[in-house]
């Protein structure tokens, strides 16, 4: 029998529960690395800079509206915790705030909300058994 793998979905949670309306989650980690050259040795190495963590979440908004008060949380810089659970048994815990919201209401499709989060990434943790 051939080896066939299952490809499960990722999950994203805020506070006590999953974001039910989420249709996509994207995480980004940048370490600010820069190339270092010297007068005698081009491309001698690198240096690390400021780390940046960004999480973007797309939501499909139903007739009851968004599941949380994202606008006031973003407007007021309310501290929140996000947990992103990709396949493979780890959980990435972020502490920060929503930094931006974009909403799209096309004529021929669902209304979507795109949330941008910035914050500190705690070390990814294995899922507890």
Buried (B, 14 or more C-beta within 10 A) or exposed (E): EEEEEEEEEBBBBBEEEEBEBBEBBBBEEEEEEEEEEEEEEEEEEEEEEEEEBBBBBBBBBEEEEBBBEBEEBBEEEEEBBBBBBBEEEEBBBBEBBBBEBEBEEEEEEEBBBBBBBBBEBEEEEEEEE
